[in-house]
Amino acid sequence: MTSAIPKTIEPGAPVGGAAAVVPDGTVPDLTQRVAAVTRVAEEHLPETERDAVFPEHALAEMRRTGLLGLLVPVEYGGLGGTVADLVEVSMALGRTDMSVAMIFAMHCQQSEAIVRYAASPLREDLLSRLAAGKLYLASVTTEPGKGGHLFRSYAPLSEGDGTLEIDRTAPIVTGGTVADGFLITMRSPQATADRHVSLVYAHRHQLRVESAGVWCPMGMRASHSLPLTLTGTIPAHQVIGEHGAFHRIAQSVFGPLAHIGWSAAWLGTAAGALSRVLRLLRDPAGRKRFDLGSELLMTRLSGARARLDTVHALLRRAEALVMSGADLSGASSQLLLNNLKITAAEECHRAVDGLVDAVGLRHGYLQDSPTRLEKALRDLRSAVLNYSNDRLHLADGQLCLLDPDVRFA
């Protein structure tokens, strides 16, 4: 896994734009950084899975290796990575633990919003912290009463004398109990409608952070996505972009990088499951236990691989679209990005479900199997619910009517 580093990324440039080698002509290699994180995640997987606790050791390794600054431009000390790098790292982490991969992908989504839209002096402060591994970001976009409608907010952002008052409750905040900073959506101070939403940044020390409840999910157990209440006062300059203009950030950064990053994490999880099954079957002991001449077994393996190849092709097409700098607001582009999320969520889960049937009760259903299919299946069950596929289908139906010529992005 290699990364070409861009010389600079200007505010407002395409997400993950064209890259160039660093001045000394070298091309930095992400393989060792990612391997260090996956080793630590693997080592602590039994306890994070059993206890449903945040993978703090894996996060510490992301800090140490500089991966938290993957998308930060090199002039701020970051790795200057691209969307292609985000995909590769998220897939690699997903092979070990989908929770760790999703935590990383969502952090990168937040960091790219800062790269693209934060103004001085906030921009310089946050990017240097990200590059140094001192800033893990959590996203606060969920809100009671609005479902998953990203473009709305009911919590008012109140203006003071050069300050902004935050009083915000969110039912789900991944990693919120350990985050160093938060990107928070709120109704703009001068809003006349719920869709006038601002995105603000708050350091943890600027807020009172209160968590509630117990995190005990079916899958994604290490994501630790508890409800949070955030209250505090921040300087007025800690707005990301312009007041009321969050829809532009969502359309150009939040939406595309969410669907690409999530899909990469899901694909990595399913690919890791298939790889472990194939290694089991190829092992001498496995060849005695399973009938490798079974047409049914071969058909099920083929079906799983076909599903993952389909997701991979769609993921790479979406990655290329975003990196091209194309306008992502068009119907065909929105349809491609939405359909990537829908397809990845469904097909990765179906692939692993089919593998459970392929290897049977002992290695498909029991928790102590080296295939870890049981964990992968539980984790991937969350994918269709993570910004509901049903909601995306409704949006896609309306987008279809805007593209009667059926033009593909």
Contacts in CASP RR format, 6 or more apart in sequence:
PFRMAT RR
TARGET T0000
AUTHOR 0000-0000-0000
METHOD contacts of the structure
MODEL  1
MTSAIPKTIEPGAPVGGAAAVVPDGTVPDLTQRVAAVTRVAEEHLPETER
DAVFPEHALAEMRRTGLLGLLVPVEYGGLGGTVADLVEVSMALGRTDMSV
AMIFAMHCQQSEAIVRYAASPLREDLLSRLAAGKLYLASVTTEPGKGGHL
FRSYAPLSEGDGTLEIDRTAPIVTGGTVADGFLITMRSPQATADRHVSLV
YAHRHQLRVESAGVWCPMGMRASHSLPLTLTGTIPAHQVIGEHGAFHRIA
QSVFGPLAHIGWSAAWLGTAAGALSRVLRLLRDPAGRKRFDLGSELLMTR
LSGARARLDTVHALLRRAEALVMSGADLSGASSQLLLNNLKITAAEECHR
AVDGLVDAVGLRHGYLQDSPTRLEKALRDLRSAVLNYSNDRLHLADGQLC
LLDPDVRFA
1 29 0 8 1.000
1 30 0 8 1.000
1 31 0 8 1.000
1 34 0 8 1.000
1 88 0 8 1.000
1 89 0 8 1.000
1 92 0 8 1.000
2 27 0 8 1.000
2 28 0 8 1.000
2 29 0 8 1.000
2 30 0 8 1.000
2 31 0 8 1.000
3 19 0 8 1.000
3 27 0 8 1.000
3 28 0 8 1.000
3 29 0 8 1.000
3 30 0 8 1.000
3 79 0 8 1.000
3 80 0 8 1.000
3 81 0 8 1.000
3 82 0 8 1.000
3 84 0 8 1.000
3 85 0 8 1.000
3 88 0 8 1.000
4 19 0 8 1.000
4 20 0 8 1.000
4 21 0 8 1.000
4 27 0 8 1.000
4 81 0 8 1.000
4 82 0 8 1.000
5 19 0 8 1.000
5 20 0 8 1.000
5 21 0 8 1.000
5 22 0 8 1.000
5 27 0 8 1.000
5 28 0 8 1.000
5 74 0 8 1.000
5 79 0 8 1.000
5 80 0 8 1.000
5 81 0 8 1.000
6 16 0 8 1.000
6 17 0 8 1.000
6 18 0 8 1.000
6 19 0 8 1.000
6 20 0 8 1.000
6 73 0 8 1.000
6 74 0 8 1.000
6 80 0 8 1.000
6 81 0 8 1.000
6 82 0 8 1.000
7 20 0 8 1.000
7 74 0 8 1.000
8 73 0 8 1.000
8 74 0 8 1.000
8 75 0 8 1.000
9 16 0 8 1.000
9 17 0 8 1.000
9 73 0 8 1.000
9 80 0 8 1.000
9 115 0 8 1.000
11 115 0 8 1.000
11 116 0 8 1.000
11 117 0 8 1.000
11 118 0 8 1.000
11 119 0 8 1.000
11 123 0 8 1.000
12 116 0 8 1.000
12 117 0 8 1.000
13 116 0 8 1.000
14 322 0 8 1.000
14 323 0 8 1.000
14 324 0 8 1.000
14 325 0 8 1.000
14 326 0 8 1.000
15 83 0 8 1.000
15 112 0 8 1.000
15 116 0 8 1.000
15 252 0 8 1.000
15 253 0 8 1.000
15 256 0 8 1.000
15 257 0 8 1.000
15 322 0 8 1.000
15 323 0 8 1.000
15 325 0 8 1.000
16 71 0 8 1.000
16 81 0 8 1.000
16 82 0 8 1.000
16 83 0 8 1.000
16 84 0 8 1.000
16 112 0 8 1.000
16 322 0 8 1.000
16 323 0 8 1.000
17 82 0 8 1.000
17 83 0 8 1.000
17 323 0 8 1.000
17 325 0 8 1.000
18 323 0 8 1.000
19 80 0 8 1.000
19 81 0 8 1.000
19 82 0 8 1.000
21 27 0 8 1.000
22 28 0 8 1.000
22 74 0 8 1.000
28 79 0 8 1.000
30 67 0 8 1.000
30 79 0 8 1.000
30 85 0 8 1.000
30 88 0 8 1.000
30 89 0 8 1.000
32 65 0 8 1.000
33 65 0 8 1.000
33 66 0 8 1.000
33 67 0 8 1.000
34 65 0 8 1.000
34 67 0 8 1.000
34 88 0 8 1.000
34 89 0 8 1.000
34 92 0 8 1.000
34 93 0 8 1.000
36 61 0 8 1.000
36 64 0 8 1.000
36 65 0 8 1.000
37 58 0 8 1.000
37 61 0 8 1.000
37 62 0 8 1.000
37 65 0 8 1.000
37 67 0 8 1.000
37 93 0 8 1.000
37 100 0 8 1.000
38 92 0 8 1.000
38 93 0 8 1.000
38 95 0 8 1.000
38 96 0 8 1.000
40 57 0 8 1.000
40 58 0 8 1.000
40 60 0 8 1.000
40 61 0 8 1.000
41 55 0 8 1.000
41 57 0 8 1.000
41 58 0 8 1.000
41 61 0 8 1.000
41 93 0 8 1.000
41 96 0 8 1.000
41 97 0 8 1.000
41 100 0 8 1.000
42 96 0 8 1.000
42 97 0 8 1.000
43 57 0 8 1.000
44 55 0 8 1.000
44 57 0 8 1.000
44 58 0 8 1.000
45 96 0 8 1.000
45 97 0 8 1.000
47 53 0 8 1.000
48 54 0 8 1.000
48 55 0 8 1.000
48 97 0 8 1.000
48 99 0 8 1.000
48 221 0 8 1.000
48 222 0 8 1.000
49 221 0 8 1.000
49 222 0 8 1.000
49 375 0 8 1.000
52 215 0 8 1.000
52 216 0 8 1.000
52 217 0 8 1.000
52 221 0 8 1.000
52 222 0 8 1.000
52 224 0 8 1.000
53 222 0 8 1.000
53 224 0 8 1.000
54 175 0 8 1.000
54 177 0 8 1.000
54 178 0 8 1.000
54 222 0 8 1.000
54 223 0 8 1.000
54 224 0 8 1.000
55 97 0 8 1.000
55 99 0 8 1.000
55 100 0 8 1.000
55 103 0 8 1.000
55 222 0 8 1.000
56 178 0 8 1.000
58 97 0 8 1.000
58 100 0 8 1.000
58 103 0 8 1.000
59 103 0 8 1.000
59 136 0 8 1.000
59 178 0 8 1.000
62 68 0 8 1.000
62 104 0 8 1.000
62 133 0 8 1.000
62 136 0 8 1.000
63 133 0 8 1.000
63 134 0 8 1.000
63 136 0 8 1.000
64 133 0 8 1.000
66 78 0 8 1.000
66 79 0 8 1.000
66 131 0 8 1.000
66 133 0 8 1.000
67 79 0 8 1.000
67 89 0 8 1.000
67 104 0 8 1.000
68 107 0 8 1.000
68 111 0 8 1.000
68 130 0 8 1.000
68 133 0 8 1.000
68 135 0 8 1.000
68 136 0 8 1.000
69 78 0 8 1.000
69 79 0 8 1.000
69 80 0 8 1.000
69 111 0 8 1.000
69 130 0 8 1.000
69 131 0 8 1.000
69 133 0 8 1.000
70 78 0 8 1.000
70 79 0 8 1.000
70 80 0 8 1.000
70 81 0 8 1.000
70 85 0 8 1.000
70 86 0 8 1.000
70 89 0 8 1.000
70 108 0 8 1.000
70 111 0 8 1.000
71 79 0 8 1.000
71 80 0 8 1.000
71 81 0 8 1.000
71 82 0 8 1.000
71 85 0 8 1.000
71 86 0 8 1.000
71 108 0 8 1.000
71 111 0 8 1.000
71 112 0 8 1.000
71 115 0 8 1.000
72 78 0 8 1.000
72 79 0 8 1.000
72 80 0 8 1.000
72 111 0 8 1.000
72 115 0 8 1.000
72 127 0 8 1.000
72 130 0 8 1.000
72 131 0 8 1.000
73 80 0 8 1.000
73 115 0 8 1.000
73 127 0 8 1.000
74 80 0 8 1.000
76 124 0 8 1.000
76 127 0 8 1.000
76 128 0 8 1.000
76 130 0 8 1.000
76 131 0 8 1.000
77 127 0 8 1.000
77 128 0 8 1.000
77 131 0 8 1.000
77 132 0 8 1.000
78 127 0 8 1.000
78 130 0 8 1.000
78 131 0 8 1.000
79 85 0 8 1.000
79 131 0 8 1.000
82 323 0 8 1.000
83 257 0 8 1.000
83 260 0 8 1.000
83 319 0 8 1.000
83 322 0 8 1.000
83 323 0 8 1.000
84 319 0 8 1.000
84 323 0 8 1.000
86 105 0 8 1.000
86 108 0 8 1.000
86 257 0 8 1.000
86 260 0 8 1.000
86 261 0 8 1.000
86 264 0 8 1.000
87 260 0 8 1.000
87 261 0 8 1.000
87 264 0 8 1.000
87 315 0 8 1.000
87 316 0 8 1.000
87 319 0 8 1.000
88 264 0 8 1.000
89 104 0 8 1.000
90 101 0 8 1.000
90 104 0 8 1.000
90 105 0 8 1.000
90 261 0 8 1.000
90 264 0 8 1.000
90 265 0 8 1.000
90 268 0 8 1.000
91 101 0 8 1.000
91 264 0 8 1.000
91 265 0 8 1.000
91 267 0 8 1.000
91 268 0 8 1.000
91 271 0 8 1.000
92 268 0 8 1.000
93 100 0 8 1.000
93 101 0 8 1.000
93 104 0 8 1.000
93 265 0 8 1.000
94 100 0 8 1.000
94 101 0 8 1.000
94 265 0 8 1.000
94 268 0 8 1.000
94 269 0 8 1.000
94 272 0 8 1.000
95 268 0 8 1.000
95 269 0 8 1.000
95 271 0 8 1.000
95 272 0 8 1.000
95 275 0 8 1.000
97 222 0 8 1.000
98 220 0 8 1.000
98 265 0 8 1.000
98 266 0 8 1.000
98 268 0 8 1.000
98 269 0 8 1.000
98 376 0 8 1.000
98 379 0 8 1.000
98 380 0 8 1.000
99 220 0 8 1.000
99 221 0 8 1.000
99 222 0 8 1.000
99 223 0 8 1.000
99 379 0 8 1.000
100 222 0 8 1.000
101 264 0 8 1.000
101 265 0 8 1.000
101 268 0 8 1.000
101 269 0 8 1.000
102 174 0 8 1.000
102 220 0 8 1.000
102 223 0 8 1.000
102 262 0 8 1.000
102 265 0 8 1.000
103 174 0 8 1.000
103 175 0 8 1.000
103 222 0 8 1.000
103 223 0 8 1.000
104 265 0 8 1.000
105 257 0 8 1.000
105 258 0 8 1.000
105 261 0 8 1.000
105 262 0 8 1.000
105 264 0 8 1.000
105 265 0 8 1.000
106 139 0 8 1.000
106 174 0 8 1.000
106 258 0 8 1.000
107 136 0 8 1.000
107 137 0 8 1.000
108 257 0 8 1.000
108 261 0 8 1.000
109 139 0 8 1.000
109 253 0 8 1.000
109 254 0 8 1.000
109 255 0 8 1.000
109 257 0 8 1.000
109 258 0 8 1.000
109 261 0 8 1.000
110 137 0 8 1.000
110 138 0 8 1.000
110 139 0 8 1.000
110 183 0 8 1.000
111 130 0 8 1.000
111 137 0 8 1.000
112 253 0 8 1.000
112 257 0 8 1.000
113 183 0 8 1.000
113 199 0 8 1.000
113 240 0 8 1.000
113 249 0 8 1.000
113 253 0 8 1.000
113 254 0 8 1.000
114 123 0 8 1.000
114 126 0 8 1.000
114 127 0 8 1.000
114 130 0 8 1.000
114 137 0 8 1.000
114 183 0 8 1.000
114 201 0 8 1.000
114 240 0 8 1.000
115 127 0 8 1.000
116 249 0 8 1.000
116 252 0 8 1.000
116 253 0 8 1.000
117 199 0 8 1.000
117 240 0 8 1.000
117 241 0 8 1.000
117 249 0 8 1.000
117 253 0 8 1.000
118 126 0 8 1.000
118 127 0 8 1.000
118 201 0 8 1.000
118 240 0 8 1.000
118 241 0 8 1.000
119 237 0 8 1.000
119 241 0 8 1.000
121 237 0 8 1.000
122 201 0 8 1.000
122 237 0 8 1.000
122 238 0 8 1.000
122 240 0 8 1.000
126 135 0 8 1.000
126 201 0 8 1.000
129 135 0 8 1.000
129 180 0 8 1.000
130 137 0 8 1.000
134 180 0 8 1.000
135 180 0 8 1.000
135 181 0 8 1.000
136 178 0 8 1.000
136 179 0 8 1.000
136 180 0 8 1.000
136 181 0 8 1.000
137 179 0 8 1.000
137 180 0 8 1.000
137 181 0 8 1.000
137 182 0 8 1.000
137 183 0 8 1.000
138 173 0 8 1.000
138 174 0 8 1.000
138 175 0 8 1.000
138 176 0 8 1.000
138 179 0 8 1.000
138 181 0 8 1.000
138 182 0 8 1.000
138 183 0 8 1.000
139 173 0 8 1.000
139 174 0 8 1.000
139 182 0 8 1.000
139 183 0 8 1.000
140 168 0 8 1.000
140 170 0 8 1.000
140 173 0 8 1.000
140 182 0 8 1.000
140 183 0 8 1.000
140 184 0 8 1.000
140 185 0 8 1.000
140 228 0 8 1.000
140 230 0 8 1.000
141 150 0 8 1.000
141 170 0 8 1.000
141 185 0 8 1.000
141 254 0 8 1.000
142 148 0 8 1.000
142 170 0 8 1.000
142 171 0 8 1.000
142 172 0 8 1.000
142 173 0 8 1.000
143 152 0 8 1.000
143 153 0 8 1.000
143 154 0 8 1.000
143 155 0 8 1.000
143 168 0 8 1.000
143 169 0 8 1.000
143 170 0 8 1.000
143 171 0 8 1.000
143 185 0 8 1.000
144 169 0 8 1.000
144 171 0 8 1.000
145 154 0 8 1.000
146 152 0 8 1.000
146 153 0 8 1.000
146 154 0 8 1.000
146 194 0 8 1.000
148 387 0 8 1.000
148 388 0 8 1.000
148 391 0 8 1.000
150 185 0 8 1.000
150 250 0 8 1.000
150 254 0 8 1.000
150 255 0 8 1.000
150 387 0 8 1.000
151 195 0 8 1.000
151 197 0 8 1.000
151 246 0 8 1.000
151 247 0 8 1.000
151 250 0 8 1.000
152 194 0 8 1.000
152 195 0 8 1.000
152 197 0 8 1.000
153 185 0 8 1.000
153 186 0 8 1.000
153 187 0 8 1.000
153 194 0 8 1.000
153 197 0 8 1.000
154 187 0 8 1.000
154 194 0 8 1.000
155 167 0 8 1.000
155 168 0 8 1.000
155 169 0 8 1.000
155 186 0 8 1.000
155 187 0 8 1.000
156 186 0 8 1.000
156 187 0 8 1.000
156 189 0 8 1.000
156 191 0 8 1.000
157 164 0 8 1.000
157 165 0 8 1.000
157 166 0 8 1.000
157 186 0 8 1.000
157 187 0 8 1.000
157 188 0 8 1.000
157 189 0 8 1.000
157 198 0 8 1.000
157 200 0 8 1.000
158 164 0 8 1.000
158 165 0 8 1.000
158 167 0 8 1.000
158 189 0 8 1.000
159 165 0 8 1.000
159 189 0 8 1.000
159 236 0 8 1.000
160 236 0 8 1.000
162 235 0 8 1.000
162 236 0 8 1.000
163 233 0 8 1.000
163 234 0 8 1.000
163 235 0 8 1.000
163 236 0 8 1.000
164 189 0 8 1.000
164 200 0 8 1.000
164 233 0 8 1.000
164 234 0 8 1.000
164 235 0 8 1.000
164 236 0 8 1.000
164 238 0 8 1.000
164 239 0 8 1.000
165 232 0 8 1.000
165 233 0 8 1.000
166 184 0 8 1.000
166 186 0 8 1.000
166 200 0 8 1.000
166 202 0 8 1.000
166 207 0 8 1.000
166 230 0 8 1.000
166 231 0 8 1.000
166 232 0 8 1.000
166 233 0 8 1.000
166 234 0 8 1.000
167 230 0 8 1.000
167 231 0 8 1.000
167 232 0 8 1.000
168 184 0 8 1.000
168 186 0 8 1.000
168 229 0 8 1.000
168 230 0 8 1.000
168 231 0 8 1.000
169 227 0 8 1.000
169 228 0 8 1.000
169 229 0 8 1.000
169 230 0 8 1.000
170 227 0 8 1.000
170 228 0 8 1.000
170 229 0 8 1.000
170 230 0 8 1.000
171 227 0 8 1.000
172 225 0 8 1.000
172 226 0 8 1.000
172 227 0 8 1.000
173 179 0 8 1.000
173 182 0 8 1.000
173 225 0 8 1.000
173 226 0 8 1.000
173 227 0 8 1.000
173 228 0 8 1.000
174 223 0 8 1.000
174 224 0 8 1.000
174 225 0 8 1.000
175 223 0 8 1.000
175 224 0 8 1.000
175 225 0 8 1.000
176 182 0 8 1.000
176 209 0 8 1.000
176 211 0 8 1.000
176 224 0 8 1.000
176 226 0 8 1.000
176 228 0 8 1.000
177 209 0 8 1.000
177 211 0 8 1.000
177 224 0 8 1.000
177 226 0 8 1.000
177 228 0 8 1.000
178 224 0 8 1.000
179 204 0 8 1.000
180 203 0 8 1.000
180 204 0 8 1.000
181 201 0 8 1.000
181 202 0 8 1.000
181 203 0 8 1.000
181 204 0 8 1.000
182 201 0 8 1.000
182 202 0 8 1.000
182 204 0 8 1.000
182 207 0 8 1.000
182 230 0 8 1.000
183 199 0 8 1.000
183 200 0 8 1.000
183 201 0 8 1.000
183 240 0 8 1.000
184 199 0 8 1.000
184 200 0 8 1.000
184 201 0 8 1.000
184 202 0 8 1.000
184 230 0 8 1.000
185 197 0 8 1.000
185 198 0 8 1.000
185 199 0 8 1.000
185 246 0 8 1.000
186 197 0 8 1.000
186 198 0 8 1.000
186 200 0 8 1.000
187 194 0 8 1.000
187 196 0 8 1.000
187 197 0 8 1.000
187 198 0 8 1.000
188 196 0 8 1.000
188 197 0 8 1.000
188 198 0 8 1.000
188 243 0 8 1.000
188 244 0 8 1.000
189 198 0 8 1.000
189 243 0 8 1.000
190 196 0 8 1.000
190 243 0 8 1.000
191 197 0 8 1.000
191 244 0 8 1.000
195 247 0 8 1.000
196 244 0 8 1.000
197 244 0 8 1.000
197 246 0 8 1.000
197 247 0 8 1.000
198 239 0 8 1.000
198 242 0 8 1.000
198 243 0 8 1.000
198 244 0 8 1.000
198 245 0 8 1.000
198 246 0 8 1.000
199 239 0 8 1.000
199 240 0 8 1.000
199 241 0 8 1.000
199 246 0 8 1.000
199 249 0 8 1.000
200 234 0 8 1.000
200 238 0 8 1.000
200 239 0 8 1.000
200 240 0 8 1.000
201 234 0 8 1.000
201 238 0 8 1.000
201 239 0 8 1.000
201 240 0 8 1.000
202 230 0 8 1.000
202 232 0 8 1.000
202 234 0 8 1.000
202 238 0 8 1.000
203 234 0 8 1.000
206 232 0 8 1.000
206 233 0 8 1.000
206 234 0 8 1.000
207 230 0 8 1.000
207 231 0 8 1.000
207 232 0 8 1.000
208 230 0 8 1.000
208 231 0 8 1.000
208 232 0 8 1.000
209 228 0 8 1.000
209 229 0 8 1.000
209 230 0 8 1.000
210 228 0 8 1.000
210 229 0 8 1.000
210 230 0 8 1.000
211 226 0 8 1.000
211 227 0 8 1.000
211 228 0 8 1.000
212 226 0 8 1.000
212 227 0 8 1.000
212 228 0 8 1.000
212 229 0 8 1.000
213 226 0 8 1.000
213 227 0 8 1.000
215 221 0 8 1.000
215 224 0 8 1.000
215 225 0 8 1.000
215 226 0 8 1.000
217 223 0 8 1.000
217 225 0 8 1.000
217 382 0 8 1.000
218 378 0 8 1.000
218 381 0 8 1.000
218 382 0 8 1.000
219 375 0 8 1.000
219 378 0 8 1.000
219 379 0 8 1.000
219 381 0 8 1.000
219 382 0 8 1.000
220 378 0 8 1.000
220 379 0 8 1.000
220 382 0 8 1.000
240 249 0 8 1.000
241 249 0 8 1.000
251 328 0 8 1.000
251 329 0 8 1.000
252 328 0 8 1.000
255 337 0 8 1.000
256 318 0 8 1.000
256 322 0 8 1.000
256 328 0 8 1.000
256 337 0 8 1.000
257 322 0 8 1.000
258 341 0 8 1.000
258 387 0 8 1.000
259 318 0 8 1.000
259 337 0 8 1.000
259 338 0 8 1.000
259 340 0 8 1.000
259 341 0 8 1.000
260 315 0 8 1.000
260 318 0 8 1.000
260 319 0 8 1.000
260 322 0 8 1.000
260 337 0 8 1.000
260 340 0 8 1.000
262 341 0 8 1.000
262 344 0 8 1.000
262 345 0 8 1.000
262 383 0 8 1.000
262 386 0 8 1.000
263 311 0 8 1.000
263 314 0 8 1.000
263 315 0 8 1.000
263 318 0 8 1.000
263 340 0 8 1.000
263 341 0 8 1.000
263 344 0 8 1.000
263 345 0 8 1.000
264 315 0 8 1.000
266 311 0 8 1.000
266 344 0 8 1.000
266 345 0 8 1.000
266 348 0 8 1.000
266 349 0 8 1.000
266 380 0 8 1.000
266 383 0 8 1.000
267 308 0 8 1.000
267 311 0 8 1.000
267 312 0 8 1.000
267 315 0 8 1.000
267 344 0 8 1.000
267 348 0 8 1.000
268 348 0 8 1.000
269 348 0 8 1.000
269 352 0 8 1.000
269 376 0 8 1.000
269 379 0 8 1.000
269 380 0 8 1.000
270 304 0 8 1.000
270 307 0 8 1.000
270 308 0 8 1.000
270 311 0 8 1.000
270 348 0 8 1.000
270 349 0 8 1.000
270 351 0 8 1.000
270 352 0 8 1.000
270 376 0 8 1.000
270 380 0 8 1.000
271 308 0 8 1.000
272 376 0 8 1.000
273 351 0 8 1.000
273 352 0 8 1.000
273 355 0 8 1.000
273 371 0 8 1.000
273 372 0 8 1.000
273 373 0 8 1.000
273 376 0 8 1.000
274 301 0 8 1.000
274 304 0 8 1.000
274 305 0 8 1.000
274 308 0 8 1.000
274 351 0 8 1.000
274 352 0 8 1.000
274 355 0 8 1.000
276 370 0 8 1.000
276 371 0 8 1.000
276 372 0 8 1.000
276 373 0 8 1.000
277 301 0 8 1.000
277 355 0 8 1.000
277 358 0 8 1.000
277 359 0 8 1.000
277 363 0 8 1.000
277 371 0 8 1.000
277 373 0 8 1.000
278 301 0 8 1.000
280 286 0 8 1.000
280 359 0 8 1.000
280 363 0 8 1.000
280 370 0 8 1.000
280 371 0 8 1.000
281 287 0 8 1.000
281 290 0 8 1.000
281 292 0 8 1.000
281 359 0 8 1.000
290 297 0 8 1.000
290 359 0 8 1.000
291 297 0 8 1.000
297 358 0 8 1.000
300 354 0 8 1.000
300 355 0 8 1.000
300 357 0 8 1.000
300 358 0 8 1.000
301 355 0 8 1.000
301 358 0 8 1.000
303 351 0 8 1.000
303 354 0 8 1.000
304 351 0 8 1.000
304 352 0 8 1.000
304 354 0 8 1.000
304 355 0 8 1.000
304 358 0 8 1.000
307 347 0 8 1.000
307 348 0 8 1.000
307 350 0 8 1.000
307 351 0 8 1.000
308 347 0 8 1.000
308 348 0 8 1.000
308 351 0 8 1.000
310 343 0 8 1.000
310 347 0 8 1.000
311 343 0 8 1.000
311 344 0 8 1.000
311 347 0 8 1.000
311 348 0 8 1.000
314 336 0 8 1.000
314 339 0 8 1.000
314 340 0 8 1.000
314 343 0 8 1.000
314 344 0 8 1.000
315 340 0 8 1.000
315 344 0 8 1.000
317 336 0 8 1.000
317 340 0 8 1.000
317 409 0 8 1.000
318 336 0 8 1.000
318 337 0 8 1.000
318 340 0 8 1.000
321 328 0 8 1.000
321 333 0 8 1.000
321 336 0 8 1.000
321 337 0 8 1.000
321 409 0 8 1.000
322 328 0 8 1.000
326 333 0 8 1.000
326 409 0 8 1.000
327 333 0 8 1.000
328 334 0 8 1.000
328 337 0 8 1.000
331 399 0 8 1.000
331 400 0 8 1.000
331 402 0 8 1.000
331 403 0 8 1.000
332 403 0 8 1.000
332 407 0 8 1.000
332 408 0 8 1.000
332 409 0 8 1.000
333 409 0 8 1.000
334 395 0 8 1.000
334 399 0 8 1.000
335 396 0 8 1.000
335 399 0 8 1.000
335 400 0 8 1.000
335 403 0 8 1.000
335 409 0 8 1.000
336 408 0 8 1.000
336 409 0 8 1.000
338 392 0 8 1.000
338 395 0 8 1.000
338 396 0 8 1.000
338 399 0 8 1.000
339 396 0 8 1.000
341 387 0 8 1.000
341 389 0 8 1.000
341 392 0 8 1.000
342 389 0 8 1.000
342 392 0 8 1.000
342 393 0 8 1.000
342 396 0 8 1.000
344 383 0 8 1.000
345 380 0 8 1.000
345 383 0 8 1.000
345 384 0 8 1.000
345 386 0 8 1.000
345 389 0 8 1.000
346 383 0 8 1.000
346 384 0 8 1.000
346 389 0 8 1.000
348 380 0 8 1.000
348 383 0 8 1.000
349 377 0 8 1.000
349 380 0 8 1.000
349 381 0 8 1.000
349 383 0 8 1.000
349 384 0 8 1.000
352 373 0 8 1.000
352 376 0 8 1.000
352 377 0 8 1.000
352 380 0 8 1.000
353 377 0 8 1.000
355 364 0 8 1.000
355 371 0 8 1.000
355 373 0 8 1.000
356 364 0 8 1.000
356 365 0 8 1.000
356 373 0 8 1.000
356 374 0 8 1.000
356 377 0 8 1.000
359 371 0 8 1.000
359 373 0 8 1.000
362 369 0 8 1.000
363 369 0 8 1.000
363 370 0 8 1.000
363 371 0 8 1.000
363 373 0 8 1.000
364 371 0 8 1.000
364 373 0 8 1.000
364 374 0 8 1.000
365 373 0 8 1.000
365 374 0 8 1.000
366 374 0 8 1.000
367 374 0 8 1.000
367 375 0 8 1.000
END
